[in-house]
Every structure is written in C-alpha cells, then in structure tokens.
Amino acid sequence: MSWLRQHKKTYGMAPDGRLFRSAGGGRVRSTEYTDIWKAARQKALSPENAATAIADVPYSLRHASVSLWLSSGVEATEAARRAGHSVAVLYRFYAKVINGRQ
C-alpha cells in the first residue's frame, strides 16, 4: 500500500477521483493499459512463464483472486460478494477450486 500512497502523493488524483490517468489527465485508454500490462508482465515473470498464458490479460487477476479466496477458506457467499456476482455464478466457474482441485 505504501507505493499507492507514494503514487497519490507524487501525482495526485484526477478531478473525478481516479488514481491513474493519462499524461493529459484523461482516462487511460485500453490499448495503453494493455501495453503497460504486457511490459509489467515481462518484467515480473520468468522467461519460461512469460512464454505461457499465465496472467496474459489483466482479467486473469480476477480469477486468481477468487481462486485464492476460495482455497484460503473464504466462504462462497463472501467470495461472491467481493467478486460482485452471485453464488450461482461462483459455483459455475469456480467449482473445481471449491472442491479442492486446480
């Protein structure tokens, strides 16, 4: 969290409350976000992992988060609330994690 506080102190926030914005102060376009994600992914992963589909898109973090919550013992109702969907959706997409499989 310290890096977020430092970012806010250094760059401030957009008038509408966004923490991250383009150099011109507007919204970060999806293409810019994708480019940044790809560069960060290359730095964060080993060459072997970077050659795979691991975290190939930012949305991968959503699945990783929900899977971590469930495998750590977070109740399904709480995990669904955090993820912003119903328990039925949670069971449909994460049943393997709930049942202890990958």
Secondary structure, 3 states (H helix, E strand, C coil): CHHHHHHHHHHCCCCCCCCCCCCCCCCCCHHHHHHHHHHHHHHHCCHHHHCCCCCCCCCHHHHHHHHHHHHCCCCHHHHHHHHCCCHHHHHHHHHHHHCCCC
